[in-house]
Amino acid sequence: MIYTVCIIGAGSIAQEHLEALKNLEEVRAIAIADLESDKVQRASSLFHINGYTDYKEMIKQECPDITIITLPHFLHKEAAVFCAEQKSHILLEKPMALTVWECKEIIKATEKNGVTLMVGHTQHYFIENIVARKIIQSRELGELVQINESRHMHYFTPERPNWFLEKEKAGGGVMMNLGAHSVDKIQWMTDSYISTVRATLTYHSKYDVDASALVWAETSTNIPITISISGYKGARQHVTELIFKNGMVKVEVGKGVWIAKDDHYETYPLPEQPPVFQGQILDLVEAVKGKQELELDGEYGASIVQVLESIYQSDAHKQPIQVKNQ
């Protein structure tokens, strides 16, 4: 069986999904929808698919097996609920929604209509993260005792769509958008949930979204964590440092993994891995077939939003917050 796929939203992430789909045998992109007709025309011409400016019309006309939602965060709930009601399985870009309440509404709709929901947390598909997780699980460096996550990039660029810079539409700034990746990576690597957070954020003078975040956290398995994120100007950086009782591991997605068993790092070999967006859709297809359980289901996606909500609450109240039970 070939599974038909529609995409809602025609931005840069949609292009990544379309590139992945064209190289897979079990799925076929058939249509894309976006309010901006020029984007729709470009995508439909390049990938030879139908184009719409109304996603609801597209879903009703095309009746896809799977819909990939790549909309601004504030539109996730409405689109996901609609797709569920149309009996289409869903790949929903992260963060799952603006609030935990919205996440729960999406989950209710998918369960009621018997459709599979996957949340697009791509950190699970980068080979560097996969290898680092295996090192943790193998205990070749002993017990994991600390994680330091550092992520810095110029966030407030002219190219960034305006909705990212409005709290009402994006839910937040660098913590909501980039921090979702960090929270996901830490929970997944440690096979645990973040249970406590204490956060301090700064805000850009022109916008109502956060421009930096420093978070102290602890997992449900009592591993202490620091997360440092900045969207101000400066050198781009994305480093995860894992500290064990018998060594250290440094992870840079797209660059490599390094392991230190004494006083210096050595490059750790990386095996081949399918491209990130291909791996993601393949897992969803296997789940739709009933052949495997999804790691990235709605409950997991909601757990990330729960941590993000707690981080913003901690900054607002200037005190540690216990993350609610998942």
C-alpha positions in Angstrom: 0.0 0.0 0.0 1.1 3.5 -0.8 0.1 6.1 1.8 -1.0 9.5 0.4 0.2 12.6 2.2 -1.0 16.2 2.3 0.9 19.1 3.8 -0.6 22.1 5.5 1.8 25.0 5.4 4.3 25.7 2.6 7.3 27.2 4.6 10.8 25.9 4.8 10.0 22.9 6.9 7.3 21.8 4.4 10.1 21.7 1.8 12.1 19.3 4.0 9.1 17.0 4.3 8.5 17.0 0.6 12.1 16.2 -0.2 11.9 13.3 2.2 8.6 12.0 0.8 9.8 11.9 -2.8 12.6 9.4 -1.8 10.4 6.9 0.0 8.5 4.1 -1.6 5.5 3.7 0.8 4.4 7.3 0.8 3.4 9.8 -1.9 2.8 13.6 -1.5 -0.4 14.6 -3.3 -1.2 18.1 -2.2 -0.1 21.2 -0.2 -2.0 24.1 1.2 -1.0 27.6 2.3 -2.7 31.0 2.5 0.2 32.4 0.4 -0.6 31.4 -3.2 2.9 32.0 -4.5 4.4 29.5 -2.0 1.7 27.0 -3.0 2.5 27.5 -6.7 6.2 27.0 -6.2 5.8 23.8 -4.1 3.2 22.3 -6.4 5.3 23.0 -9.5 8.5 21.7 -8.0 7.0 18.5 -6.5 4.2 17.9 -9.0 1.4 18.0 -6.5 -1.9 19.8 -6.2 -2.1 23.2 -4.5 -4.7 24.8 -2.3 -5.1 28.0 -0.4 -7.6 26.5 2.0 -6.4 23.4 3.9 -9.8 22.3 4.9 -10.9 22.2 1.3 -7.7 20.2 0.5 -8.3 17.6 3.2 -11.9 17.1 2.2 -11.1 16.9 -1.6 -7.9 14.8 -1.3 -8.8 12.5 1.6 -5.2 11.8 2.5 -4.0 8.9 4.6 -1.6 11.2 6.4 -1.5 15.0 6.9 1.7 16.8 7.9 0.9 20.1 9.8 3.7 22.8 9.5 1.7 25.8 10.6 2.4 28.6 13.1 2.1 27.2 16.7 -1.2 29.0 17.4 -2.9 27.1 14.6 -1.8 23.6 15.6 -4.8 22.7 17.7 -7.5 23.7 15.2 -5.7 22.0 12.2 -4.9 18.8 14.1 -8.5 18.5 15.5 -9.9 19.0 12.0 -7.6 16.4 10.4 -8.5 13.9 13.1 -12.2 14.5 12.4 -11.5 13.8 8.8 -9.9 10.5 9.8 -6.4 11.5 8.6 -3.4 10.3 10.5 -1.2 13.3 11.6 2.4 14.3 11.8 2.3 17.6 13.8 5.4 19.8 13.9 6.7 20.7 17.4 5.8 22.2 19.8 2.6 20.2 19.8 0.5 23.3 20.8 0.6 26.5 22.8 -0.6 25.0 26.0 -1.1 21.6 27.7 -4.8 22.1 27.5 -4.6 22.4 23.7 -2.5 19.3 23.6 -5.1 17.4 25.5 -7.8 18.6 23.1 -5.7 17.2 20.2 -5.2 13.9 21.9 -9.0 13.6 22.6 -9.8 14.2 19.0 -7.3 11.6 17.7 -8.5 9.0 20.2 -12.1 9.7 19.4 -11.5 9.3 15.7 -9.1 6.4 15.8 -6.2 8.1 14.1 -2.5 8.0 14.8 -0.7 11.2 16.0 3.0 11.8 15.8 4.7 15.0 17.1 7.7 16.0 15.1 10.5 16.1 17.6 13.4 15.6 15.2 16.1 15.2 17.9 15.4 11.5 18.0 16.6 11.1 14.4 20.0 12.8 14.4 22.7 10.2 14.5 24.8 12.2 17.0 22.0 12.1 19.5 21.2 8.4 18.8 24.9 7.5 19.5 25.0 9.6 22.7 21.9 7.9 24.0 23.4 4.5 23.4 26.5 5.6 25.3 24.3 6.5 28.3 22.4 3.3 28.1 25.6 1.1 27.8 27.1 2.7 30.9 30.5 2.4 29.4 31.4 5.6 31.2 29.5 4.7 34.3 26.6 6.6 35.7 25.4 9.8 34.1 25.6 12.6 36.7 25.0 15.8 34.8 23.9 17.4 31.5 24.8 20.9 30.2 23.0 22.0 27.0 24.1 25.2 25.3 22.3 26.5 22.2 23.0 30.0 20.7 21.9 31.5 17.4 20.8 34.9 16.1 17.1 34.5 16.4 15.8 38.0 15.5 16.7 38.1 11.8 14.8 39.9 9.0 14.1 36.5 7.4 12.2 35.1 10.4 8.4 35.2 9.9 6.7 37.8 12.0 4.5 35.3 13.9 7.6 33.9 15.7 8.0 37.3 17.4 4.4 37.5 18.8 3.8 35.6 22.0 0.1 35.1 21.3 1.0 33.3 18.1 4.3 31.5 18.9 3.7 30.9 22.6 7.1 32.3 23.4 10.5 33.0 21.9 13.8 31.0 21.9 12.7 28.8 24.8 9.4 27.8 23.2 11.0 27.3 19.7 14.6 26.1 20.4 14.1 25.1 24.0 11.5 22.5 22.9 14.4 20.7 21.1 16.6 20.8 24.2 13.9 19.6 26.6 13.0 16.8 24.2 16.6 15.7 23.7 17.2 15.5 27.5 14.1 13.6 28.3 14.7 11.1 25.5 18.4 10.6 26.1 17.8 10.0 29.8 14.6 7.9 29.5 13.0 10.2 32.0 10.9 13.4 32.4 12.1 16.8 33.6 10.5 17.1 37.1 11.8 20.5 38.4 12.8 23.7 36.8 14.1 27.1 37.8 14.4 29.6 35.0 15.5 33.1 34.2 14.6 34.7 30.9 15.4 38.0 29.2 13.2 39.7 26.6 14.0 41.5 23.4 13.3 45.2 23.6 11.2 45.2 20.4 9.1 42.1 20.9 7.2 40.3 23.7 9.0 37.0 23.3 12.0 35.8 25.3 15.4 36.3 23.7 17.5 34.2 26.2 16.9 31.5 28.8 19.0 30.0 31.6 17.3 27.0 33.1 18.4 24.7 36.0 16.4 21.5 36.0 16.3 18.0 37.3 15.0 14.8 35.8 12.7 12.3 37.4 15.8 10.1 37.7 17.6 12.9 39.7 20.0 14.0 37.0 20.8 17.8 37.3 20.7 19.8 34.0 21.5 23.3 32.8 20.0 24.7 29.6 21.5 27.9 28.2 19.8 29.4 25.1 20.3 32.8 23.5 18.9 34.4 20.4 21.1 37.5 20.6 23.8 38.2 18.0 27.0 36.1 18.3 28.7 32.9 17.3 26.3 30.0 16.5 26.7 27.1 18.9 24.8 23.9 19.8 26.6 21.7 22.2 25.4 19.0 24.6 27.8 18.0 27.3 27.2 14.7 29.2 29.2 14.2 32.4 29.6 10.6 33.7 31.5 9.2 36.7 34.1 7.8 34.4 34.3 10.3 31.6 32.6 12.9 29.4 30.8 13.1 26.0 30.3 16.1 23.8 27.6 16.2 21.2 27.3 18.7 18.3 24.5 17.8 15.9 25.8 18.0 12.3 29.4 17.9 13.5 30.1 14.8 15.6 30.4 13.1 19.0 33.5 13.2 21.1 34.3 11.0 24.1 36.8 11.7 26.9 37.9 8.8 29.2 40.9 10.8 30.5 42.1 14.4 29.9 41.2 14.8 26.2 38.4 14.2 23.8 38.6 11.6 21.0 36.2 11.4 18.0 33.6 8.8 18.4 32.7 6.8 15.2 29.2 7.4 13.8 27.3 4.8 11.7 25.1 5.7 8.7 21.6 6.8 9.5 18.6 7.7 7.2 17.9 11.4 6.7 16.0 12.9 9.7 12.7 13.6 7.9 12.7 10.2 6.2 13.2 8.4 9.5 10.4 10.4 11.0 7.8 9.5 8.4 8.9 5.9 8.2 8.2 5.5 12.0 4.7 7.1 11.5 3.9 4.7 8.7 5.0 1.7 10.8 2.8 2.9 13.6 -0.2 3.4 11.2 0.3 -0.2 10.1 0.2 -1.3 13.7 3.8 -2.7 13.5 5.4 -0.5 16.2 4.5 1.9 19.1 5.3 5.5 18.6 7.8 7.2 20.9 6.6 10.6 19.8 2.9 10.3 20.5 0.6 12.9 21.8 1.2 12.2 25.5 5.0 12.7 24.9 4.4 15.9 22.9 2.3 17.2 25.7 5.0 16.4 28.2 7.4 18.8 26.4 4.8 21.6 26.5 4.2 20.9 30.2 7.9 21.5 30.9 7.9 24.7 28.7 4.9 26.0 30.6 6.7 25.4 33.9 9.8 27.2 32.7 7.8 30.3 31.8 6.0 30.1 35.2 9.3 29.8 37.0 10.6 32.9 35.4 7.4 34.8 36.1 7.3 33.8 39.8 11.1 33.8 40.3 11.0 30.4 42.0 11.4 26.7 41.3 8.4 24.9 39.8 7.6 21.3 40.2 6.5 20.0 36.7 3.1 18.4 37.0 2.9 14.6 36.8 2.9 13.4 33.2 
